[in-house]
Structures are given as structure tokens and as C-alpha cells.
Amino acid sequence: MTERQFTSGSYVVDNPLPAVSRFRFSHLASRNSLGLDLVRQLKDDVSSMTEGVVVIGSTHAEAFSSGADVKLADAERAEISRALYDLYETMLLSPCPILAVIEGPAVGGGAQIALASDMRIAGPGARFRFPGVHHGVPIGMWALPEMVGRGRALDICLTARWVDAPEAHAIGLIDRLCVDPIAEALEVATGLGQSPNGAAASIKMSSNASGILSRLRAEASECEAWSGALGSQA
């Protein structure tokens, strides 16, 4: 097990199974907030994976990730946003299946890491929030309409309300809701690891043909102008 330490966060890397690489956010004091160095390193780690299964989660059930660190200056938070969109694209283009294990709140950039994963496996304490409307940016709309439908996506993003685990499961925001999502994810990963070489990459490539990459890049371009300001209702 390796722990990567950064100024505003940390995550642990391990291999719970031979074909599984697991990355778990491990800074509960900040609700697993995302700093620039952390996001860039996670992108590099994910992009280095060419085979096997990737699992992204948290060492603590109390939080998945609260998104970009609210204590940072606006300019740095805007830079983190740009780095996050690079990470999402890396995840979509990865040949490896990527599973997100969500046991607690996933907010903003943290919620979008879940969106960029290929499967979302959640516990009963999982919940999601996309607060972009308070910041003047359309975060999450690159993926949500395809997952939950346009009307529900607009509801979630325009109101920036919380979506709890039962609702998220009912509308398709999470794929599996279970009492022990970690065990479930490892069981799924075991099955995926037995697929023929290249099968997962081919399926992901077909999925990306739906236009999700174009929508992601368009949203990233819109967010380029964001100053990093959180707004009065953040």
C-alpha cells in the first residue's frame, strides 16, 4: 500500500486483488477535498493503467469527496477545475473498467469523478450534489442527461439539491446500491478481470461514441472562463 500526501489531501493506492488497482481518498478532515497536485497525480496514475480494473473510493465511509478545496484561492480552484476535466477525459478514455465506490457525500468535482467512472456502486449513505449553478458553471451536464434523463438532470443541476442513495439508484445515477459496496465492487472487479483482453476497451470505445466526450470537452471549454469564485450559496 502506498499513501500519496499532498498539501490539501491524500489518497491510498493498493492492490486488493491481483488484477485490481484501487485508489482511495484518505483525508477525512477535509471530506476528501481535491487539491491540484492530488488531481494531477490521480490522472497520471489512472493514465498509467493499461490493463486490469481500477476502483476509486475512500478509506472512510463518511465521505467520497467534497470536490475542490473551498479554502483555496479562487485562481487555484479554477486551475483544479481544469485539471479535473482532464482527469474525467482520462477516465473515459482509459482501456480499463473504472468502478466508483461511493459510501458518503460526493459533491462537485467528487460527484463528477463518480460520473466519469464506468460503474457506480454505492452504499445507503451515498448522496450527490452538483452545485455548479451557484458558481456560474454547468458542472455535470456533460453526463447527467444521458444517465438520468434531461428533465431530472435539469432538476438536479438547477436546484443544486442533494440526491440521496435510494433516489440516485432509482433514476440510474448509481448502478448498484448495496449494504457493502466495497465487497460488491471487488466481486464485480473479479468478474471483469476475467474478460478477454481488449473486451472492456472495445465496449468503452463504443460507449464513448454516444457523444459523451464531445459534451465533456464542450463543458470544459465553458468552465475555462470560471474565476473559481464559489458564489453566495456555495
Order of alpha helices (4+ residues) and beta strands (2+ residues): beta-beta-beta-beta-alpha-beta-beta-alpha-beta-beta-alpha-beta-beta-alpha-alpha-alpha-beta-alpha-beta-alpha-alpha-alpha
